[in-house]
Amino acid sequence: MSETTLILIEIGALLLGMSLLGRVAIRFGISPIPFYLIVGLFFGEGGLVPFDASQGFLEIGSQIGVILLLALLGLEYTASELLANMRKRPTAGLLDALFNAVPGAVFALLLGWGPVAAVALGGITWVSSSGVVAKMLRDLGRLGNRETPIVLAILVMEDLAMAFYLPVLAALVVGVSLLQGAITVAIAVGAVSLILYVALRHGAFVSRIFTPEHPEPLLLGVLGLTMLVAGLAAQVNVSSAVGAFLVGIALSGRVAQEASQVLTPLRDLFAAVFFVFFGLATDASELLEMLLPAVVLAVVTLSTKVATGYLAARRAGIGIPGRWRAGLALTPRGEFSIVIAGLAVTAGIEPRLAPLATAYVLITVVAGPLLARITDATWFKTATRRRKPAPA
């Protein structure tokens, strides 16, 4: 059997299975994300039926999935709305880092892994998964909620913080000079500033490049621009997700509306591939050893994430149900956590960091969508109605 034929069979079987599991998830009123992850574990390394031929295709598809999730999320908001939310809530970003990075760093030190591993594990527990959170908000119909801009502001501040954090971590793990690390950070900050400037000052011009009357050229143009900016952002050590998000907010008016419609089916396809590939890339056999530490770490940092979102929403004057929705929506970790663990392990910092990070991310990604639905439960609504919100 030729490799192309095998890829077609693997991808076809995978998509068909995902479709059936998606119907099961919808029938029971839960997010399909945990099911997609389990499918990936089943067919990944250490699984029962490894998928080898289609790994490369699925890896690229997963990257496109994250890019499209964030691009379409950006289309829901304007650049001025984004910056206004970030200016109003600078303390939310600081609390987020303090509440969620410190527990991971302390945990690594307690395990005796050393200061560089502590910096890495702090980053793993700090940053929420933009891709998972974006899909959750869409699946639960919360994009228009009052607390959603607060959640997005925290996500974007985290992704922007990665422009500083990742070059610093890379410098630490490979032992480069302070000057080289500073140059890398400066380039990343300059790239983010440039993209923000174009989105704010020239967003109308960017929108005029495209014509909303013709779906096919619009689809190709917006998708091409998004992937181009995401790739250039990644080249200068800025998250490709940040680049894609900022392209989304740079588009406005009818172009943004039509672009959202034509890109939505592609987003749904590749976002599902992203979650499956995450499971595929995980060796299930290595998770057992670090499962208990990962559970302990997840319990602590799920709680601190909920506190982060709750306090940020409280300061914004959001009611109690919205505060809980904001906090629970932020709980999943994902793509950045795996990238950070990969940097540290590749440099030989601590080999046990990889299975710990994988088990930790899987726990939070599975738990996050389930926890986010708690606020829709009748008992929760009844309990929150009995309480009067404290003044912000």
N, C-alpha and C positions, 0 to 999 in steps of 0.2 A: 504494500500500500504506500502510495507516495505521501510525502510530508504535507503537501497542500490538501490532499484528500483527508488525511488524519485531522488536520486543523479544522476543516469544515465539519467533520463529524463531532469533534470535541466541543466546538463552539455551539453547534446546533443542539446537541444534547444538553449542554449547560444552560442555554437560553430557554429551552423547553422546560427543564426542571425548575428554573427560576420562576417561570410563568406560573407553573402549578403551585409552587410554594407561595408566590405572591397572592394567588387567589385564596389560599388557606389563611394567610395573614389578614387579608381584607375581611374574610368571613368572620374571623374572631376579633376584628377591630383592633389589631395591633400593627406595629410597624414591621415591614418585611426585612429590615436591616439585619436583625439577628439571624434570620433564616439564610440570607445571602452569605453571611460570615460562616455559618455552619456548612453550607455547600462548599465554600472555599476550603475549609479545613478537611472536608471529606475527600476532595480531589487534589489537595496540595501535598507538600512534602510530609511524609509520615502518615498520610491518609490511606484509606483503603484502596482507592483507584486513582493514582497520581496522573494528572494531566501534564504532559511534558511538551508536546508539540506546540500548544497554543500559548505557552507562558509569555513569549515575547509580545504577541498580539494583545494579550490581556493586560500586560504591564503598561503598554502605551495607552490602551483604552482607559485604564484606571486614572492615568494622569489627565487625560482629556475630560474624564468625569468630574474630577475636582475643579478643573478650570471652568467647565460649564456651570457647575453648581454655583460657584462664586460669581461668575459673570451675570447669570440670571438673577441672582440675589442683588447684585449691584444695580440692575435695571429697575428694581423696585424703588430706588431712592436716588436723590440728586446729590451732587457733591456738597452743596451748601448745607443740606440736611445732615449729611455725615459729619462734616466739620463742626456744625453747631452742637451735635450730640457729644462729640469728642471734647470740645471746649468746655461744655457744661459738666463733664464727668471725668476730669483728670484723676481725681482720687480713686475712681473705680478701677482704673488701670493699675495704680499703685497697690491698692488692696488686693487685687487679683494676683499680682506677682508675690506679694507678701504671704497671702493665705495659702497659695498653691505651690509655689516653688520651694519655699522653706521646708515644708514637710518632706518633700522628696530628697532634698539635700541632707537633711538630718537623718533620714532613713538610710541613705548610702553610708554616712559616717558611722552609724550604729552597726552596720554590717561589716565595717572595717575596709571599705573599698577605696578610701582616700579622697582628697579634695577635688581632683579633676572628675572622678566618677560622681561626686556629690553635685558638682555643677551640671553634669549631664543629666542626672536623675531629677534634679530640680527643674530642668527644662521639660523633661518628659511629663512630669506631673502638673506643670504650669499651664500648658497651652491646650485649649479645647480644640476639637476637630471641627474646622469650619465646614468641611464637606458634610459630616454627619449632622451637625446642628442645622445647616441650611436645609437638608432633606427633611429633617424632623419638623421644622417650622412649616415647610410646605405641606407635608403629609397631614399635619394636624390642623391646617388651615389658620395659622397664627401670624401670617405675614402682615396682616393689617392691625394686629393688636398693639395697644399702647406700649407694652413692655418690649416689643420686638426691636425698635431702634436702640434701646439700651443694650440688649443682647448683641446686636450687630456692632455697636460701638466698642464693646469689650472685645469681640472677636477681631475686629480690625486693629485695635490697639495691640492685641497679642501678636497678630501677624506682622504688624509694623515693628514691634519689639524684636521679632525674630531677625529683622534686618541688622540689628545690633548683636543679638545673642549668638546666632550661628557663626558669623566670622570670628567672634571672640572664642567660642568653643573650639572651632577649627584651629585657631592659633594655639590654644591650650593643649589640645591633644597631640599636635605635631611639634609643639615646642618652637614655633617661629618667634622672631624678635617682636618686641613691643611696637616698633615702627611699622613692620609689615602688617601686623594686626590692625593698627590704627588706619593704615591706608585702605585696607579691605573694608573696614567699617565705614570710612568716609565715602568710598565709592557707592556702597549700598545705600547710605543715607541720601546721597546726591540723586541716585536713581529714583528713590521713592518721592523725593521732593519734586523732581521733574515731572513724574507722572501725575502727582497731585496738582501741580501748577497747570498742566495741560487740561486736566479734568475740570478744574475750577474756572479758568480764564478762557479756554477755547473749546469747551464742550459743545457749544452750538455749532462751531465750525466742523468739529468731528462728525456731528450728526448730519451735516449737510453733504458729507461724502457719500452717504447712502440714500437710496430712494425707497420709501416704504411701499410704493405702488407695485413693485415687482418682487415677489417672495424669493425667487431663486437667487438673483444677484444680492439681495439683502442677506440671505442666509450665508452665502459664500463670503461676502464682504465682512460681516460682523464676526463670523467664526474665524476668518483669516486674521483680522485685526486682533481679536482676543488672544489667539494662540501666539501670534507674533510678539505682542507685548508681554505675554506670560513667559515666553521663552527668553526674551531679552532681559526680563526682570530676574529670572533664575540664573542667567549668565553672570549677573553682577551680585549674586548672593542675596537677592531679594526673593521672597516667596512668589512663585508663579501665581499662587492664589490671590495675593495682593494685587499683582498686575491685572489679572482677569477681573477682579472686583472693581478696580478703578476704571477699567474700560467700560464696565457696565454703568457706573454712575456718570461717566462722561457723556453717554448717549441720553437723549431726552426727547420728549414730545412723542409724536406718532412713530418716529423711527424706533424708539425704545419699546413702544407697545407692540409694534409689528415684529420686531426682532425677538421679543419674548415669546410670541406665538410660534414663530418658525423654528426657534431653537429648543423649545420645550421637549419635543419627542427625542431629540438627540441627547438632551440632558438626562432624561429618564433612562435611556439605554446605557449611556456611559457611566452614570452615577451608580447604577446597579453593578456594572462591571468593576467599578472601583472597590466596592465592598466585597465582592467575590474574590478579587485579586488579593486583597488584604489577607483573607483566609488562606488562599493558595500559597502565599509567600511565607506562611507560618508552618514550621515543623511541629506538628502536634505532639510528637514524641518527646520534645524538649521542654514542654510546658509543665509537666507534672512536678519536677523538682522545685520550681520557683512559684508554684501555684499558691501555697499558703502565704508567703511574703507578699505576693501580688494582691491577694484578697485583703490582707491587712492594710496595705498601702491604698488600695482602691476605696475601702470603707472610709479611711481618714480623708482622702482628697475628694471623694464625692461629696462629703459633708462640707468641706471648705469651699468647693465650687458653688454649692447651693447657697452658702452664706454670702459669697461674693455677689451673685446675682440678686439675692434678696435685698442686701444692703444698698446696692446700686439702684435698684428699682424703688426702694423706700425713699432714698434721697431725691428721686425724681418725682415723688408724690404719687406713685402708683399704688393701687389698693392691694390688700393682702393676697388675693388670688393671683394677681399679676406678678407680685414679688416672688411667689413660689414658682410660677411658670418660668420666670426669668432665670431663677437659680437652677431649677431642674433641667432646663434646656441646655445649660452650659456644661453639664457633667461629662459628656463623652470626650475622650481623647482619641487621637488618630494619627493622621499622616505625619505631622511634625514630630510626634513622640517617636515614631519608628525611624525617621530620618536622624534624629538626635542620637538614638541608641546605635544606629549604624555607624555614625561618625566615631563614637567612642570605642565601639568594638573593633572596627577596622584598624584603629590606631593601637589596639592591644591594651586598652585601659583596664577593662574588666569583662571577661567573656560571659559571665553570668548576667550581665546587664541586658543582653539581647533577649533571652527567654523571660526574664522578669518584665521587661518592657512589653513584650508581645502578650504575655498573659494579662498584664495590667490593662493594656489597651483593649483587649478582647472583652475583659470584664466590664470596663466602662462603656464600651460601644454597645454591648448587649444590654447592660443595665440602663443606660441613658434613655433610649426610646421607651423603655417600660416605665421608668420613673416619671418621664415627662407626661405620661397619660394619667398619672395619679390625680392631677388637678381637675380632670374631667369626671372623676368618680363622684357619685352622689354623696357619699359619706364625707368626702373632702369638702365639697361645696357647702354642705350643711355645717361642718365644723368651722369653716372660715367665715360664714355669715354670722356666727355667734360672737365673733371677735370684732371689736372696733379697731380700725387701723390707728396706730400711734402716730403722732405728728412727725413729719419728716425732719 
